[in-house]
Amino acid sequence: MDSITQFTACPMDCPDSCSLAVETVEGKISGIRASNFNPDTQGFICSKVARFAKRVYSEARILHPMKRVGEKGKGKFERISWEEAADTVCGKFKQIKETSGGEAILPFYYGGSNGLLAQETVDHAFFARLGASRLARTVCAAATTEAARSMYGKMPGAAFEDYQHAKLIIIWGANPKVSNIHLMPFLKKAKAAGAKIVVIDPVNNFSKDEIDLHLPIYPGTDLVLALAMIRFWQENNLLNHNFIREHTKGVENLLAASAAHTVAQAADITKLTPQQIEQVAQIYASHNPALLRVGWGLERNRNGGKAAAAILALPALLGKFGVRGSGYTLSNGSAYKVDARELAVIPGWQTRVINMSRLGHVLTNESNPAVQGLFVYNCNPVATMPNQTAVVKGLQRGDLFTVVSEQVMTDTARFADILLPATTFLEQEEIRNGYGSYSTQYLAPAIERCGEAKPNEEMFALLGRAMGWQDEAFCETTEDYLHRAARSLKGFDNDVSLGSLKKNRIQRLAQTPVQFENVLPWTPDKKVNLAPKNFGETAFEYEELQSSPYPLALISPAGNKLTNSTLGEFNLPELFLSMNPLDAEARQLQQGDTVRVYNKIGEVKVRLLVNHRIRQGVVVLPKGAWRKASLNGWTSNALSPDTIGAIGQGACFNDARVEVCRSESP
């Protein structure tokens, strides 16, 4: 049998935006590998996407609309038609709106796909027409995005390929080995050319040959380290006053905040040594060009937005801009700006806003009006939202009508009243705008749709018509929305043509941005705002966690099996807790022991891995795990508070404090 190669791209929530070659035999996927359309893909892809066919053909695949027939959470459903499903959903939503108002309905979605059609197009038109509550999508990148927007106007950052020109690279709060793997070859090239590489992270994910310095910072204290570095530079006359004067404003407030943090005081809070803090400050000041790779791990605490702002200020204070291999990289998605007015026709929508990171609280506490209708798509909140026990308790409410559009039977799908089958990216057309790799790519379907699965734009158009609405948004086709998406994209140095995208599969920038060389901050005055007014007077004030009877800081980073909950049905069959040997010894624990990880809001039972790469006082439970991966059906999010940070109102997963002991029974 002959194999056919179909070319597409990966829309998963990852900065790399890989281009893919999908091999099919008789219409069925036989292999997924890298293609050469996006040069950043560099001939390899992650093992997760390489195994994605396992999801497409999974026994857990949702192939038809279904309605619940058993107890909520038991996952018992029976097949119904799309017509019955649409009539049921729309009938229930009409009833809720009539009795309690549209705000009693909540759309809930995140980054299950980073495609332009998948969200904030027809879905927004549908929920705006209903008058539903709006969702603040804060579970990731909210704090860092707010910092970058307020300070630099979300100016595009250094391109991956420019890292090989740097003489110093600082990776702060990121692990490119699992969540940005196509940066790794450029790091190796830079290292081979003599660059120094510094990593700031509670876990050392690199070998001695790969980096020059690792600072095992204590979670939630990144703000203090950045401010201590600033004070050190000021005391040693290392600030670039010419750059500060010409290209920034508000430096006085930042310097005043840094004055409170000596190196010695910062060492006590960050649990680093004074020598380590001075060393990283001196290395950064003395090397040019110098790049700062800012990750999203540092924002996952109450000081996260403040830390991101202080860290993003560092290259401006030293003038580390203007040449290739210098500046910073956070998210590069703004290089192609999306004009929402072109993307979809959405009626006015000015209803209340609900923070997604507070879902458990919202579903289990009185509000006016209470959420009575929940529509989940592009998301698996049971596995991804903080305060997991409250989320599950809320989903068990008998008076909550829950609709879930999903590819497979996830932890959240099991609580649905109505299940709607969703296509995978291998079965649909899409446009994917990268936020790391400077690329916009066209996704062509590699196979026919499985069962009765529908892409989001088609599903919400169908539901809109079932409501009796004849708005333009609900009458357009996928092809119409592809044209809209292409028109909506305004590039840093070029626009996007759908015809060209379909023909070439990808569009790259004609020239990559070099900060303060061919691109200035996208703020109104083109200057870096080092003390934005919207941050408030306490913008750089460190907020220490209140004393806790739980002595260990729990972090839940991405791992090599999962960067979020996608593929958790098979790719992480067992969840382990990782702990420093000294912490294990103090608790008389050994490798392989069954342990109980607990605090006042939850407990998780898993087996133990002893790992010297984790700093003392910190334990690790990878994020994205499904409930079946632990021994008692709970994951790291059962231990994470649903508090939110001051800047960006982002989730504070890494504020979790826990204790660990041996568990005598699973």
C-alpha angles and dihedrals in degrees: 000000000000121000120226122205119218121188123219140133138246116257095184119132096270132112095233101075095200122205112227141205112207118199116209133185117195089346095307126111113254099169145354121211141154121285126202099238092100108046090202089068087069096196100300140080135192120276090241095065092036087063096042093114086072087069094043092057098031122138085231092060114126105226103166139028110273140184128215116259101169139046117311111269096022093097097230114148142155128216121260134170125266088246092056092044093051092046091050095048095044094043092052094045091050089052093049092048093049095049103033108010131256093283088072086074119078127192110210121194142136138164107325082128128017090201117129095232096047098076143010092031121078091354091061091047089053097049094039089054088051092049089234125169115273123238126231103212098214107140092102137014095004095116097040092045092052091049093048093045095048096044105034104011087246091294110191114261138223115304120243092245092056092063090082089066095057124104091199130028122186115194107198120186096345139102108202090182089077108016105031104023096162090064089064097077090052091050089053091050091050092048092049089052091055103268120149116230123205124188124199109194138117087241125053105221095170136079123237089255092056101051140025102213137018122193109197096207120190112249116266097018101093090108092061093049092051093048092048089052090052092050090048091053092048093049091049096044093244100131117113098236094178092057092042092051095047103037110024143055133195096038092138093067092048093049090048090054092048091053089075093062119071119183091252093050092046091051090056093051099039092041089231124123121258087241092057092051094048091045095055091044091052094044092052093047095048103045126080132217094030129178130200117204104198114197133195096245093083093060097059095099140061091271092046100108092043090049092050090051094049092046093048088052092060099081090046093053090053097036092239094166143088103068136068111273094033135095127039142295123212113138120346095190093110092068084089106041116209116221102211090197090064095041098063143351102245124174120228112295117187103149127132119295121231120199108232092213087066096054095121091050093046094050096046102040132064116265134164103273104012115224106260100162124048125183114191122192135151087016145078103204097179088064099035112034125085122250091038095183091059091047091053092045090052094049089053092062110124092215095053115097107207127191119189125189107196146147098226137013100279128179088265096045089060089068096051125119090199124024121200121195115239128199122241118233089260091065102048148053118252146151117232121199110199123228097195106021111056096238143112114204139189117228115211121191111260095194139015116273115277114238114324097326117151132195116243098255090054094044095052092044088054091049091048092054090046087058087058094250120143098187117145090249092065097045100053125097133228088262090055090052092047088057090047092050092050092048091048094060116091110183130216088247105000143024128240128254119198091208091053091045093053092047099043098025091220143047121203129190114268087231129011117240119260108193113243090002106070098354130045127192113294091229119122093258096034090241132120108254103214094182110031114196092226089065090066130221093300094054094130100026112125113231112205120209113250115257112279135195086226109083103189126081111223118210126183110199129170115273137202090266099046134015088180132350096291110120091012088130089079113356099073106033094165131032119216133190114228119209139174113258092240092054090048092049092050088057095041091244128148138195111288096019117141106243138189115225110194151160135163095290102044152337136230127198117207141135121273131247117192110215126176091198091074115083118244114269093032131095128189132219110171117238126241098042118147120235094253089063093073129064095243102033099258131106138199092287090066085069098043120097120232093227116130134220124249096239114058092352089252128173119273103212094149093056086079112121118192147168126224130210138161114279115218093200135025 
